[in-house]
């Protein structure tokens, strides 16, 4: 049997929520002396088990604060799980917040190389993909302008263009398809679907059930840090719509 | 261990890109651009030569060539303080990236020390110019012959103190960047420490011109690794002789200890960074 793209075993993530943020020494000592330094423990994720086969496209549904973004960050390697293990096989392209690695004073062109390097790619490799990235982002006329002068849509476009150009094996999408205008949104959806043919594995977080149905073949529902349902995309989406409607009543 | 090396190898481009970015952006909006890397030390050295050589007097007594003596100390000190300060803030300044994408976090302090090292190496050109100036003047006019720096093969050893200083800065930079994530106060404390270091290191004065009564104080002065490194550097480029091997042992040992503490502290705490930045 081939290795799964992502395998999560008994993974839990604990956050210490300070009642107030203590970030200087004076406050720390005052609180230490006055015994006010206590943390509220909060399990953002609890005993998550998930196996994603290569080529699967999994939609992650859930209400705000259910732990969706935390889960993506753990899979992307940004957060280290408190308990359990996460194993991934393949090149991950995280699109958690597009343009997060940009330097505002740097031009679009320079940022392409910087962002590429942030994802672990060589200058030479990005050079080969450069034209494709610029063309896809539709920013040819602005490529030598510092990114601080870009609109948020332009930044997102550039971010998406870079992250999708590198032929990822695992694509992590956190509500990124809701940025940009309708035209670009269609274009990026199309681009993602074109990656399916190459057998890319997708994790997709969205509140939009239609988008999930469009992109995913499987889905899970997260609630309060636990997976409460998993299975076929259609079934799970129906269940999620039911949950949403129940909440309204 | 192999895993870490492999990971570093993969992200070596990121190191390169950040070094490149820091250097490019540092002087981007100034009219003279990269020229400032040697114009700035040149001008500040002239100020210091004027103040400590003339106004306060006596600081230059017994020094063969006071401008070069001062320039050596200042360049090294400036590199150390700049690189460690930048490294200290690097992790917090990169919060937006670290929170969204997986990157080996030590790249940031490492890249900041490295980029400062590159500009420092460019600024060494000032020193070359100074030496050339005094050598030519001494040759043309024998009156100034005694101020001539000695051109000797020992100049080739100049990379020894520089490498030690580089390692020391990385070690201290790693420690500071770890602390800075949890306590921002370090920023201000370290500024004060650097000021203290400037006066505790024989940059504008000679250590044997000091009249130190307290034995403890004398001991502290000698224990300063910046003193050993600066002395080694001056031996190579100004005095034209072999440096004291004890200076080499001490500063190398000190740098190694700092580096080990830095790596361990950073490694143990790095998974918690994201919760605090």
Interface residues (C-beta under 8 A of the other chain):
Chain A: X15 X16 X23 X24 X25 X26 X28 X76 X77 X78 X79 X80 X92 X94 X96 X97 X100 X101 X103 X105 X106 X110 X113 X114 X116 X117 X118 X119 X120 X121 X122 X123
Chain B: X10 X11 X13 X14 X16 X17 X18 X21 X24 X25 X28 X96 X97 X98 X99 X100 X101 X102 X103 X182 X183 X184 X185 X271 X274 X275 X276
